[in-house]
Amino acid sequence: MILSKIKKEALKLIDELELLDFSFALPYTWVLVKGEEGKSLGVAMTLPEEVQRYTSSIEEPSLEEFIRKADSLNVIERTLGVAAINAVSQYYIDLSDAFWGDVLDLVQGDVKRIAVLGNMPPIVKALRSKYEVYVFERNPKLWDRETYSDALEYDLLPKMDVIIASASCIVNGTIDMILDRAKKAKLLILTGPTAQLLPEFLKGTKVTHLAAMKVVDIDRAILKLKLGSFRGFEEGSRKYIVKV
């Protein structure tokens, strides 16, 4: 599993970091860490439809313990683990070569079929004016008449020229299947706040770009997250794109 490899790399980077705060919450689970260079906030999309048992084996929360549980079968532990990995990633990430633009700007050239994994209406609407777009979604509450079940990804992804995937695929455990089935994709972009990973964690995979958010106003972002506000969290953050 790619997440098992990522957690091993993240564990190598935690020695100088301190866990300050955390929450398993909606719409995002978040972890706040601090080091000599300051604070960083990592988030992961919370997927309530994936929760089977509202229990956790973590008795003494720590940055190390969260990350060790990142590939757990318990989605609560896994979500906290991904958020912790993202917090570590955001502390160390170098954005000097980042593109501070929109993920749609990456889609160029000879492209016909595009898969969007996770129904993201603004992206889908913009793409449908130019390309043949296939939208896949696991949560039935987010389906519309032009949305496919994610069960069809296995068969259809090998036919796609571009794949734009919500990075929640790391949390729900479909990332390995996506990487395996991206047979001809020229671009494979993980997008959304959950895509805060260090790009070097994905070196050697088929992921080409990470389109995420850098939290620049941590206090405001945490306040809005505590209040369950997605838009408020966005206001304290800045979108970026980095190559893998």
C-alpha atoms as an extended CHARMM CRD file, in Angstrom:
* protein
*
       244  EXT
         1         1  MET       CA              0.0000000000        0.0000000000        0.0000000000  PROA      1               0.0000000000
         2         2  ILE       CA              1.2820000000        3.4440000000       -0.9340000000  PROA      2               0.0000000000
         3         3  LEU       CA             -0.0130000000        4.8590000000        2.3630000000  PROA      3               0.0000000000
         4         4  SER       CA              2.1530000000        2.4080000000        4.3150000000  PROA      4               0.0000000000
         5         5  LYS       CA              5.2040000000        3.6730000000        2.4240000000  PROA      5               0.0000000000
         6         6  ILE       CA              4.2210000000        7.2900000000        2.9700000000  PROA      6               0.0000000000
         7         7  LYS       CA              3.8580000000        6.8330000000        6.7230000000  PROA      7               0.0000000000
         8         8  LYS       CA              7.3340000000        5.3040000000        6.9780000000  PROA      8               0.0000000000
         9         9  GLU       CA              8.8150000000        8.3470000000        5.2380000000  PROA      9               0.0000000000
        10        10  ALA       CA              6.7990000000       10.7410000000        7.4120000000  PROA      10              0.0000000000
        11        11  LEU       CA              7.9760000000        9.0490000000       10.6140000000  PROA      11              0.0000000000
        12        12  LYS       CA             11.5650000000        9.9440000000        9.6780000000  PROA      12              0.0000000000
        13        13  LEU       CA             10.6960000000       13.6590000000        9.8610000000  PROA      13              0.0000000000
        14        14  ILE       CA              8.9330000000       14.0140000000       13.2080000000  PROA      14              0.0000000000
        15        15  ASP       CA             11.8130000000       14.2510000000       15.6980000000  PROA      15              0.0000000000
        16        16  GLU       CA             11.8130000000       18.0400000000       15.9750000000  PROA      16              0.0000000000
        17        17  LEU       CA              8.0290000000       18.4290000000       15.8450000000  PROA      17              0.0000000000
        18        18  GLU       CA              5.5530000000       18.7010000000       18.6990000000  PROA      18              0.0000000000
        19        19  LEU       CA              1.8530000000       17.8500000000       18.5640000000  PROA      19              0.0000000000
        20        20  LEU       CA             -0.0710000000       20.9340000000       19.6960000000  PROA      20              0.0000000000
        21        21  ASP       CA             -3.7030000000       20.1260000000       18.9490000000  PROA      21              0.0000000000
        22        22  PHE       CA             -5.9840000000       17.9440000000       16.8410000000  PROA      22              0.0000000000
        23        23  SER       CA             -9.6080000000       17.1040000000       16.1280000000  PROA      23              0.0000000000
        24        24  PHE       CA            -11.5450000000       14.4300000000       14.2690000000  PROA      24              0.0000000000
        25        25  ALA       CA            -14.2910000000       16.6620000000       12.9380000000  PROA      25              0.0000000000
        26        26  LEU       CA            -16.4290000000       17.8090000000       10.0150000000  PROA      26              0.0000000000
        27        27  PRO       CA            -15.7410000000       18.8520000000        7.3420000000  PROA      27              0.0000000000
        28        28  TYR       CA            -12.0310000000       18.2130000000        7.9690000000  PROA      28              0.0000000000
        29        29  THR       CA            -10.0110000000       16.3710000000       10.5520000000  PROA      29              0.0000000000
        30        30  TRP       CA             -6.9810000000       18.4620000000       11.4700000000  PROA      30              0.0000000000
        31        31  VAL       CA             -3.6390000000       18.1970000000       13.2480000000  PROA      31              0.0000000000
        32        32  LEU       CA             -1.5110000000       21.1380000000       14.4070000000  PROA      32              0.0000000000
        33        33  VAL       CA              2.2350000000       20.7420000000       14.9550000000  PROA      33              0.0000000000
        34        34  LYS       CA              5.0770000000       23.0410000000       15.9690000000  PROA      34              0.0000000000
        35        35  GLY       CA              8.8220000000       23.0810000000       15.3360000000  PROA      35              0.0000000000
        36        36  GLU       CA             11.6680000000       25.5730000000       15.4120000000  PROA      36              0.0000000000
        37        37  GLU       CA             10.3690000000       27.1430000000       12.1710000000  PROA      37              0.0000000000
        38        38  GLY       CA              6.8690000000       27.6760000000       13.5440000000  PROA      38              0.0000000000
        39        39  LYS       CA              3.4970000000       25.9490000000       13.2910000000  PROA      39              0.0000000000
        40        40  SER       CA              1.8810000000       23.9940000000       10.4910000000  PROA      40              0.0000000000
        41        41  LEU       CA             -1.6310000000       22.6890000000       10.0330000000  PROA      41              0.0000000000
        42        42  GLY       CA             -2.5070000000       19.4820000000        8.2190000000  PROA      42              0.0000000000
        43        43  VAL       CA             -6.0190000000       18.4370000000        7.2710000000  PROA      43              0.0000000000
        44        44  ALA       CA             -7.7790000000       15.4100000000        5.8280000000  PROA      44              0.0000000000
        45        45  MET       CA            -11.3450000000       15.2100000000        4.5830000000  PROA      45              0.0000000000
        46        46  THR       CA            -13.5790000000       13.4170000000        7.0690000000  PROA      46              0.0000000000
        47        47  LEU       CA            -15.7250000000       10.7520000000        5.4020000000  PROA      47              0.0000000000
        48        48  PRO       CA            -18.6210000000        9.9910000000        7.7850000000  PROA      48              0.0000000000
        49        49  GLU       CA            -20.0770000000        7.4540000000        5.3680000000  PROA      49              0.0000000000
        50        50  GLU       CA            -16.9100000000        5.3760000000        5.8470000000  PROA      50              0.0000000000
        51        51  VAL       CA            -17.1110000000        5.2170000000        9.6620000000  PROA      51              0.0000000000
        52        52  GLN       CA            -18.0890000000        1.7780000000       10.9650000000  PROA      52              0.0000000000
        53        53  ARG       CA            -17.2080000000        2.0450000000       14.6560000000  PROA      53              0.0000000000
        54        54  TYR       CA            -16.8250000000        5.2630000000       16.6100000000  PROA      54              0.0000000000
        55        55  THR       CA            -13.8850000000        3.8680000000       18.5520000000  PROA      55              0.0000000000
        56        56  SER       CA            -10.1460000000        4.2740000000       18.3590000000  PROA      56              0.0000000000
        57        57  SER       CA             -7.2800000000        2.2270000000       19.7770000000  PROA      57              0.0000000000
        58        58  ILE       CA             -5.2470000000        5.4090000000       20.3370000000  PROA      58              0.0000000000
        59        59  GLU       CA             -5.1350000000        6.0130000000       24.1030000000  PROA      59              0.0000000000
        60        60  GLU       CA             -2.2300000000        8.4730000000       24.3210000000  PROA      60              0.0000000000
        61        61  PRO       CA             -2.3570000000       10.8500000000       21.3190000000  PROA      61              0.0000000000
        62        62  SER       CA              0.9850000000       11.7580000000       19.8160000000  PROA      62              0.0000000000
        63        63  LEU       CA              2.2680000000       12.7060000000       16.3940000000  PROA      63              0.0000000000
        64        64  GLU       CA              4.0780000000        9.3870000000       16.1020000000  PROA      64              0.0000000000
        65        65  GLU       CA              1.0500000000        7.3620000000       17.1830000000  PROA      65              0.0000000000
        66        66  PHE       CA             -1.2360000000        9.1410000000       14.7260000000  PROA      66              0.0000000000
        67        67  ILE       CA              1.1160000000        8.5180000000       11.8120000000  PROA      67              0.0000000000
        68        68  ARG       CA              1.6490000000        4.8660000000       12.7490000000  PROA      68              0.0000000000
        69        69  LYS       CA             -2.1250000000        4.3990000000       12.4850000000  PROA      69              0.0000000000
        70        70  ALA       CA             -2.3580000000        6.0450000000        9.0350000000  PROA      70              0.0000000000
        71        71  ASP       CA             -2.9110000000        2.7070000000        7.2640000000  PROA      71              0.0000000000
        72        72  SER       CA             -5.3030000000        1.3630000000        9.8950000000  PROA      72              0.0000000000
        73        73  LEU       CA             -8.5530000000       -0.3110000000        8.8470000000  PROA      73              0.0000000000
        74        74  ASN       CA            -10.2950000000        2.0340000000       11.2850000000  PROA      74              0.0000000000
        75        75  VAL       CA            -11.1770000000        5.1300000000        9.2640000000  PROA      75              0.0000000000
        76        76  ILE       CA            -11.0090000000        7.4190000000       12.3170000000  PROA      76              0.0000000000
        77        77  GLU       CA             -7.4140000000        6.3860000000       12.9590000000  PROA      77              0.0000000000
        78        78  ARG       CA             -6.6190000000        6.5670000000        9.2550000000  PROA      78              0.0000000000
        79        79  THR       CA             -8.0410000000       10.0800000000        8.8860000000  PROA      79              0.0000000000
        80        80  LEU       CA             -6.1100000000       11.3700000000       11.8980000000  PROA      80              0.0000000000
        81        81  GLY       CA             -3.0100000000        9.6820000000       10.4800000000  PROA      81              0.0000000000
        82        82  VAL       CA             -3.3190000000       11.3500000000        7.0850000000  PROA      82              0.0000000000
        83        83  ALA       CA             -3.9410000000       14.7340000000        8.7210000000  PROA      83              0.0000000000
        84        84  ALA       CA             -0.8160000000       14.2190000000       10.8430000000  PROA      84              0.0000000000
        85        85  ILE       CA              1.2490000000       13.2860000000        7.7740000000  PROA      85              0.0000000000
        86        86  ASN       CA             -0.0620000000       16.4100000000        6.0610000000  PROA      86              0.0000000000
        87        87  ALA       CA              0.9000000000       18.5560000000        9.0650000000  PROA      87              0.0000000000
        88        88  VAL       CA              4.4510000000       17.1980000000        8.8640000000  PROA      88              0.0000000000
        89        89  SER       CA              4.4530000000       17.6970000000        5.0910000000  PROA      89              0.0000000000
        90        90  GLN       CA              3.3100000000       21.2980000000        5.3720000000  PROA      90              0.0000000000
        91        91  TYR       CA              6.0730000000       22.0420000000        7.8700000000  PROA      91              0.0000000000
        92        92  TYR       CA              8.7750000000       20.9000000000        5.4430000000  PROA      92              0.0000000000
        93        93  ILE       CA              7.2660000000       21.5750000000        2.0180000000  PROA      93              0.0000000000
        94        94  ASP       CA              9.1600000000       23.8940000000       -0.3260000000  PROA      94              0.0000000000
        95        95  LEU       CA              6.7250000000       25.9710000000       -2.3710000000  PROA      95              0.0000000000
        96        96  SER       CA              9.3170000000       28.1360000000       -4.1020000000  PROA      96              0.0000000000
        97        97  ASP       CA              8.5230000000       26.3980000000       -7.4050000000  PROA      97              0.0000000000
        98        98  ALA       CA              4.7940000000       26.0680000000       -6.7760000000  PROA      98              0.0000000000
        99        99  PHE       CA              2.2170000000       27.2360000000       -9.2930000000  PROA      99              0.0000000000
       100       100  TRP       CA             -0.3060000000       29.4500000000       -7.5490000000  PROA      100             0.0000000000
       101       101  GLY       CA             -3.0820000000       28.7970000000      -10.0040000000  PROA      101             0.0000000000
       102       102  ASP       CA             -5.9890000000       26.5490000000      -10.8240000000  PROA      102             0.0000000000
       103       103  VAL       CA             -5.8620000000       22.8200000000      -11.4670000000  PROA      103             0.0000000000
       104       104  LEU       CA             -7.7080000000       23.4110000000      -14.7490000000  PROA      104             0.0000000000
       105       105  ASP       CA             -4.6550000000       25.2370000000      -16.1050000000  PROA      105             0.0000000000
       106       106  LEU       CA             -2.7610000000       21.9430000000      -16.1410000000  PROA      106             0.0000000000
       107       107  VAL       CA             -5.1010000000       20.3070000000      -18.6480000000  PROA      107             0.0000000000
       108       108  GLN       CA             -3.6640000000       21.0660000000      -22.0760000000  PROA      108             0.0000000000
       109       109  GLY       CA             -2.6690000000       19.3820000000      -25.3230000000  PROA      109             0.0000000000
       110       110  ASP       CA             -4.1790000000       16.2820000000      -26.8950000000  PROA      110             0.0000000000
       111       111  VAL       CA             -6.7590000000       15.3710000000      -24.2690000000  PROA      111             0.0000000000
       112       112  LYS       CA            -10.0900000000       13.6960000000      -24.9590000000  PROA      112             0.0000000000
       113       113  ARG       CA            -11.3420000000       11.7930000000      -21.9050000000  PROA      113             0.0000000000
       114       114  ILE       CA            -11.0170000000       13.0980000000      -18.3490000000  PROA      114             0.0000000000
       115       115  ALA       CA            -11.9880000000       11.2940000000      -15.1580000000  PROA      115             0.0000000000
       116       116  VAL       CA            -12.9320000000       13.3100000000      -12.0940000000  PROA      116             0.0000000000
       117       117  LEU       CA            -12.8880000000       11.1330000000       -8.9820000000  PROA      117             0.0000000000
       118       118  GLY       CA            -15.1060000000       12.7400000000       -6.3860000000  PROA      118             0.0000000000
       119       119  ASN       CA            -17.9260000000       14.9580000000       -7.6220000000  PROA      119             0.0000000000
       120       120  MET       CA            -16.4310000000       18.4690000000       -7.7240000000  PROA      120             0.0000000000
       121       121  PRO       CA            -19.0870000000       20.5720000000       -9.5510000000  PROA      121             0.0000000000
       122       122  PRO       CA            -16.9810000000       23.6960000000      -10.3280000000  PROA      122             0.0000000000
       123       123  ILE       CA            -14.1970000000       21.6150000000      -11.9050000000  PROA      123             0.0000000000
       124       124  VAL       CA            -16.6450000000       19.3500000000      -13.7220000000  PROA      124             0.0000000000
       125       125  LYS       CA            -18.6380000000       22.2600000000      -15.1540000000  PROA      125             0.0000000000
       126       126  ALA       CA            -15.5120000000       23.9490000000      -16.5160000000  PROA      126             0.0000000000
       127       127  LEU       CA            -14.1590000000       20.7410000000      -18.0680000000  PROA      127             0.0000000000
       128       128  ARG       CA            -17.4140000000       19.6430000000      -19.7320000000  PROA      128             0.0000000000
       129       129  SER       CA            -17.3320000000       22.6210000000      -22.0670000000  PROA      129             0.0000000000
       130       130  LYS       CA            -14.1880000000       21.2190000000      -23.7110000000  PROA      130             0.0000000000
       131       131  TYR       CA            -13.7750000000       17.5210000000      -22.9450000000  PROA      131             0.0000000000
       132       132  GLU       CA            -15.5230000000       14.1830000000      -22.5140000000  PROA      132             0.0000000000
       133       133  VAL       CA            -15.7980000000       14.0220000000      -18.7260000000  PROA      133             0.0000000000
       134       134  TYR       CA            -16.5740000000       11.0260000000      -16.5210000000  PROA      134             0.0000000000
       135       135  VAL       CA            -17.4210000000       11.8150000000      -12.9010000000  PROA      135             0.0000000000
       136       136  PHE       CA            -17.1650000000        9.0910000000      -10.2530000000  PROA      136             0.0000000000
       137       137  GLU       CA            -18.4490000000        9.3640000000       -6.6910000000  PROA      137             0.0000000000
       138       138  ARG       CA            -18.6750000000        6.9180000000       -3.7790000000  PROA      138             0.0000000000
       139       139  ASN       CA            -21.1440000000        8.8770000000       -1.6400000000  PROA      139             0.0000000000
       140       140  PRO       CA            -24.6910000000        8.5500000000       -3.1100000000  PROA      140             0.0000000000
       141       141  LYS       CA            -25.6550000000       11.8740000000       -1.5110000000  PROA      141             0.0000000000
       142       142  LEU       CA            -23.2990000000       13.5860000000       -3.9800000000  PROA      142             0.0000000000
       143       143  TRP       CA            -24.5780000000       11.8320000000       -7.0900000000  PROA      143             0.0000000000
       144       144  ASP       CA            -26.4400000000       13.5390000000       -9.8950000000  PROA      144             0.0000000000
       145       145  ARG       CA            -27.7900000000       12.2370000000      -13.2140000000  PROA      145             0.0000000000
       146       146  GLU       CA            -24.3240000000       12.3530000000      -14.8120000000  PROA      146             0.0000000000
       147       147  THR       CA            -22.3870000000       10.7520000000      -11.9600000000  PROA      147             0.0000000000
       148       148  TYR       CA            -21.0540000000        7.1960000000      -12.0240000000  PROA      148             0.0000000000
       149       149  SER       CA            -20.5530000000        4.9710000000       -9.0050000000  PROA      149             0.0000000000
       150       150  ASP       CA            -16.8980000000        4.6270000000       -8.0710000000  PROA      150             0.0000000000
       151       151  ALA       CA            -17.3440000000        0.8780000000       -8.6280000000  PROA      151             0.0000000000
       152       152  LEU       CA            -16.9060000000        1.6200000000      -12.3590000000  PROA      152             0.0000000000
       153       153  GLU       CA            -13.4910000000        3.2370000000      -11.9220000000  PROA      153             0.0000000000
       154       154  TYR       CA            -11.7060000000       -0.0990000000      -12.2780000000  PROA      154             0.0000000000
       155       155  ASP       CA            -13.0460000000       -0.6260000000      -15.7970000000  PROA      155             0.0000000000
       156       156  LEU       CA            -13.0050000000        2.9610000000      -17.0660000000  PROA      156             0.0000000000
       157       157  LEU       CA             -9.8330000000        4.5450000000      -15.6710000000  PROA      157             0.0000000000
       158       158  PRO       CA             -7.4890000000        2.7750000000      -18.1530000000  PROA      158             0.0000000000
       159       159  LYS       CA             -9.2650000000        4.6750000000      -20.9700000000  PROA      159             0.0000000000
       160       160  MET       CA             -8.6790000000        8.1410000000      -19.4800000000  PROA      160             0.0000000000
       161       161  ASP       CA             -6.1430000000       10.6960000000      -20.7310000000  PROA      161             0.0000000000
       162       162  VAL       CA             -6.3220000000       12.7520000000      -17.5180000000  PROA      162             0.0000000000
       163       163  ILE       CA             -7.3700000000       11.7940000000      -14.0030000000  PROA      163             0.0000000000
       164       164  ILE       CA             -8.2430000000       14.4720000000      -11.4490000000  PROA      164             0.0000000000
       165       165  ALA       CA             -8.8290000000       12.7430000000       -8.1230000000  PROA      165             0.0000000000
       166       166  SER       CA             -9.9570000000       14.1260000000       -4.8090000000  PROA      166             0.0000000000
       167       167  ALA       CA             -7.1210000000       13.2990000000       -2.4190000000  PROA      167             0.0000000000
       168       168  SER       CA             -9.7270000000       11.7590000000       -0.1230000000  PROA      168             0.0000000000
       169       169  CYS       CA             -8.8830000000        8.6280000000       -2.1340000000  PROA      169             0.0000000000
       170       170  ILE       CA             -5.9080000000        8.3760000000        0.2490000000  PROA      170             0.0000000000
       171       171  VAL       CA             -8.3130000000        8.2230000000        3.1820000000  PROA      171             0.0000000000
       172       172  ASN       CA            -10.8820000000        5.8530000000        1.6710000000  PROA      172             0.0000000000
       173       173  GLY       CA             -8.2560000000        3.3720000000        0.4970000000  PROA      173             0.0000000000
       174       174  THR       CA             -8.7500000000        3.6090000000       -3.2730000000  PROA      174             0.0000000000
       175       175  ILE       CA             -5.4540000000        5.3360000000       -4.1080000000  PROA      175             0.0000000000
       176       176  ASP       CA             -3.6310000000        2.0780000000       -4.9240000000  PROA      176             0.0000000000
       177       177  MET       CA             -6.3470000000        0.9350000000       -7.3260000000  PROA      177             0.0000000000
       178       178  ILE       CA             -6.3300000000        4.3470000000       -9.0180000000  PROA      178             0.0000000000
       179       179  LEU       CA             -2.5570000000        4.2460000000       -9.5070000000  PROA      179             0.0000000000
       180       180  ASP       CA             -2.7740000000        0.7060000000      -10.8710000000  PROA      180             0.0000000000
       181       181  ARG       CA             -5.5930000000        1.4820000000      -13.3310000000  PROA      181             0.0000000000
       182       182  ALA       CA             -4.1950000000        4.7870000000      -14.6430000000  PROA      182             0.0000000000
       183       183  LYS       CA             -2.8020000000        2.9710000000      -17.6710000000  PROA      183             0.0000000000
       184       184  LYS       CA             -2.6280000000        5.8470000000      -20.1720000000  PROA      184             0.0000000000
       185       185  ALA       CA             -3.1620000000        8.9920000000      -18.1100000000  PROA      185             0.0000000000
       186       186  LYS       CA             -0.7750000000       11.8040000000      -19.0350000000  PROA      186             0.0000000000
       187       187  LEU       CA             -1.7940000000       13.6730000000      -15.9180000000  PROA      187             0.0000000000
       188       188  LEU       CA             -2.8360000000       12.2460000000      -12.5660000000  PROA      188             0.0000000000
       189       189  ILE       CA             -3.6190000000       15.0860000000      -10.1960000000  PROA      189             0.0000000000
       190       190  LEU       CA             -4.5410000000       14.6910000000       -6.5250000000  PROA      190             0.0000000000
       191       191  THR       CA             -6.5430000000       17.7250000000       -5.4880000000  PROA      191             0.0000000000
       192       192  GLY       CA             -8.1700000000       19.2920000000       -2.4540000000  PROA      192             0.0000000000
       193       193  PRO       CA             -6.8970000000       20.1380000000        1.0280000000  PROA      193             0.0000000000
       194       194  THR       CA             -6.1440000000       16.4520000000        1.7170000000  PROA      194             0.0000000000
       195       195  ALA       CA             -3.4520000000       16.6430000000       -0.9990000000  PROA      195             0.0000000000
       196       196  GLN       CA             -1.0620000000       18.5150000000        1.3350000000  PROA      196             0.0000000000
       197       197  LEU       CA              1.5460000000       15.7340000000        1.1120000000  PROA      197             0.0000000000
       198       198  LEU       CA              5.2210000000       16.3020000000        0.4670000000  PROA      198             0.0000000000
       199       199  PRO       CA              5.5860000000       15.6050000000       -3.2810000000  PROA      199             0.0000000000
       200       200  GLU       CA              8.6490000000       13.4280000000       -2.6460000000  PROA      200             0.0000000000
       201       201  PHE       CA              6.3870000000       10.9930000000       -0.7810000000  PROA      201             0.0000000000
       202       202  LEU       CA              4.8430000000       10.1320000000       -4.1680000000  PROA      202             0.0000000000
       203       203  LYS       CA              8.0100000000        9.9710000000       -6.2730000000  PROA      203             0.0000000000
       204       204  GLY       CA              7.9890000000        6.9320000000       -8.5210000000  PROA      204             0.0000000000
       205       205  THR       CA              4.1910000000        6.7110000000       -8.6380000000  PROA      205             0.0000000000
       206       206  LYS       CA              1.9230000000        7.8040000000      -11.4790000000  PROA      206             0.0000000000
       207       207  VAL       CA              0.8410000000       10.9320000000       -9.5880000000  PROA      207             0.0000000000
       208       208  THR       CA              2.0890000000       13.9390000000      -11.5780000000  PROA      208             0.0000000000
       209       209  HSD       CA              0.8110000000       16.8810000000       -9.4870000000  PROA      209             0.0000000000
       210       210  LEU       CA             -0.5920000000       17.8020000000       -6.0870000000  PROA      210             0.0000000000
       211       211  ALA       CA             -3.1370000000       20.6330000000       -6.0330000000  PROA      211             0.0000000000
       212       212  ALA       CA             -3.6830000000       21.5310000000       -2.3880000000  PROA      212             0.0000000000
       213       213  MET       CA             -3.9650000000       24.3950000000        0.0930000000  PROA      213             0.0000000000
       214       214  LYS       CA             -1.3030000000       26.0790000000        2.2080000000  PROA      214             0.0000000000
       215       215  VAL       CA             -2.7850000000       27.4160000000        5.4350000000  PROA      215             0.0000000000
       216       216  VAL       CA             -1.3820000000       30.9230000000        5.8400000000  PROA      216             0.0000000000
       217       217  ASP       CA             -3.6230000000       32.1190000000        8.6920000000  PROA      217             0.0000000000
       218       218  ILE       CA             -3.5460000000       29.1490000000       11.0510000000  PROA      218             0.0000000000
       219       219  ASP       CA             -5.5230000000       30.7120000000       13.9160000000  PROA      219             0.0000000000
       220       220  ARG       CA             -8.3770000000       31.7590000000       11.6230000000  PROA      220             0.0000000000
       221       221  ALA       CA             -8.3690000000       28.4250000000        9.8100000000  PROA      221             0.0000000000
       222       222  ILE       CA             -8.5810000000       26.4530000000       13.0660000000  PROA      222             0.0000000000
       223       223  LEU       CA            -11.3880000000       28.6380000000       14.3830000000  PROA      223             0.0000000000
       224       224  LYS       CA            -13.3970000000       28.0780000000       11.2060000000  PROA      224             0.0000000000
       225       225  LEU       CA            -12.6700000000       24.3400000000       11.2730000000  PROA      225             0.0000000000
       226       226  LYS       CA            -13.9200000000       24.1730000000       14.8480000000  PROA      226             0.0000000000
       227       227  LEU       CA            -17.0880000000       25.8900000000       13.6410000000  PROA      227             0.0000000000
       228       228  GLY       CA            -17.4860000000       23.4100000000       10.7860000000  PROA      228             0.0000000000
       229       229  SER       CA            -16.9450000000       26.0420000000        8.0980000000  PROA      229             0.0000000000
       230       230  PHE       CA            -15.3360000000       24.9140000000        4.8340000000  PROA      230             0.0000000000
       231       231  ARG       CA            -15.4280000000       28.3700000000        3.2610000000  PROA      231             0.0000000000
       232       232  GLY       CA            -13.9920000000       29.9560000000        6.3750000000  PROA      232             0.0000000000
       233       233  PHE       CA            -11.1170000000       27.4960000000        6.2580000000  PROA      233             0.0000000000
       234       234  GLU       CA            -10.5130000000       28.4060000000        2.6160000000  PROA      234             0.0000000000
       235       235  GLU       CA            -10.2690000000       32.0810000000        3.5170000000  PROA      235             0.0000000000
       236       236  GLY       CA             -7.2600000000       31.3410000000        5.7040000000  PROA      236             0.0000000000
       237       237  SER       CA             -5.5600000000       29.2710000000        3.0150000000  PROA      237             0.0000000000
       238       238  ARG       CA             -3.9980000000       29.6550000000       -0.4230000000  PROA      238             0.0000000000
       239       239  LYS       CA             -4.2870000000       27.1570000000       -3.2720000000  PROA      239             0.0000000000
       240       240  TYR       CA             -1.0900000000       25.8390000000       -4.8530000000  PROA      240             0.0000000000
       241       241  ILE       CA              0.0560000000       23.1880000000       -7.3420000000  PROA      241             0.0000000000
       242       242  VAL       CA              3.3580000000       21.3190000000       -7.1770000000  PROA      242             0.0000000000
       243       243  LYS       CA              4.8770000000       18.7220000000       -9.4730000000  PROA      243             0.0000000000
       244       244  VAL       CA              5.7190000000       15.2810000000       -8.1630000000  PROA      244             0.0000000000
